Amino acid sequence: MKRIVLSTVLALGVVASAGLAEVASADPLGIKAVMSPAEQIYVDLPTPQKHFVLFVKRQGRATGAGVLAGAELTEYGMHDIRPGVDGAPRGYLVARLPSGDQAVIQWEVQATFVPGPDGRPRLLDNGVWRLIGGTGSLDGVKGAGTMHIKAVSPKDREFELNGEVVGLTR
């Protein structure tokens, strides 16, 4: 009986170690990019309360750490906003590495307006991202994490992504 228990404990330890080894192979990702508009369609919706939708293509370069640092980013986004109330921005980022390999990131944030220090509404754009596909060295790579968007000028936005990526070929 002791041998069976010992064998079971050892087998579970091997399985747990294999699982930990898989988790340990995750690579951290922490990038920021100032994204500038290349194309925009702005639509004021005919509602009693101000409500607009912005369809935008923005571009920028990722800085920071991880596989996407140095990549050229293109955002294809739809920002559905009720100013001073809330919003549901979402879209895709296409990351092109210097090698030509590409990754596609799907993202969504919750736009929340909170009182600012001057009493005017201040926007918090916080959400999530997930890596949904790629080419070349990024083929089969998966990942996910948190995302924040901040205005850095009237038109430019800083996108910050933090999380991890799994499945990189070395």
N, C-alpha and C positions, 0 to 999 in steps of 0.2 A: 504494500500500500504506500509506504514511504517513497518507493521508486516512482510510482505513478504520480504522486503529488509533486515530487522533485522534477520529473520529466515535464509535467504540465507547467510548473512555474518557469522552468528554463525555456520551454517553447513560447510561452507568453512574453518572456523577456526578449527573445529573438524577434518576435513580431512587433513588440513595442519599439525596440531599437531600430527596426527597419522603418517604422513610421516616423520616428524622430529623425532618422537620416534624410527622409524625404522632406520633412519640414525644414531641416537645416539647409537644404539646397535652394531655398528661396533667397532671391537677391533683393535687397532693399532698393526702393526707388524714391527719390526726393528731388523733384524738379520744379522750376518756376519758368514762366515765359511771359513776357509782355506781348500781348496780341493786339495788332493794329488792323483796323478794317480794310479789306480789299474790295468788298462788295457788300451792299446792304439794301434790304427792302424793309421799310418801316410802314406799319399799318396801324392807324388809329381806328379802334373798333367803335361803332356807334352804340355805346352803352351809356346809361346815366352817369356812372362813375368812370373816370378816366381809365382806359384799358388799352394797351397797345401790344403788338407782336412785332418783334424785330427778327428778321431772317438775316443772318450775317455769315460772311466768310471772312475770317481774320487769319493773320499770319504772324509768326514770331519764331524765335529760337529758344530752345530749352537749355537752361543752365542748371547745374546742381550735380547730383550723384545718381548713378544707375545707368542702365542700358540705354535710356533715351536722352541722357545728357548730351548736348551738342546737336540734337536732331532739329530739323526744320519742322515746325508744327503748322498745320492748317486746321482751323476750326470751321465746321459746318454746323451752325447753331440756330436754334429757334428759342427766342427769349420772350415768353408770354408773361407780361408784367401788368399788375394793377398798382401804379405808383402809390406809395404810402401804405399799401395794404399787404400784398404778397405777390408771388409769381412762381412759375415753374419752368425755368430755363433747362434746356437739354440739347444734346447733339452728339457730334463725333469730332474727335481729333485724329488727324492722320499725321503720324510721325515718320519723317524720312531721314534715315541715318546717312552719314557721309558715304557709306558703302553702297547706298541705293536701296538697302533693305527697308521695309516699311512695316509699321504697326498701326492698327486701328483701335482706338479707345472710344468706348461709348460712355457718356457721362450724363448726369442729371444733378441739379442742385435745387434747393428750396430757397427761394428769395423771401426773406423775412425782414420787414421794416421794424426798427426799434427806435425809441426816442434818442436823439443825439444830444450832445452837451448843450447845443444852442436851442433845443426844443424842436428842431426840424427832424423829420424822419431820417434815419441812417440805415443803409441797406447791408444786410448780412447775406451772403451767397455761399452756402455750405452744402456739400453733397458727397456723392460717391462717383467713382469711375471703375471701369473694368476693361481689361484688354481682351478684345474679342477675335483678333486674328492678326496675321502678319505674313511677310514674305521673307525668303532667304533665311538668315540666321534667326529670324523672329517667327518662322513658321512653327505653329503648334505651341507657342508661348502663351501662357495665361497669367493673369494678374488682376489685382484689385486694390482699392484704397480709398482715401478721402480726397476731396477736392474743395478748394476755396477760390472764389473769384473776387477780385478787388478792383475798383476803378483807380487808375493811376493818372488819368487825364479825362477830359470830357468824352473822348472816343476810345482810348486804349484801356485794356483790361489786363491785369496780371492773373494768370492761371497758375495755381499751385497744386501739384499732385504729390501725395505721399502714400506709400504702400509697399507692396512687394510683387515681384515677378518670379514665376516658376517655369522651368523648362528651357532655360537658355542653353544653347550648345556652346561648349567651350573649346 
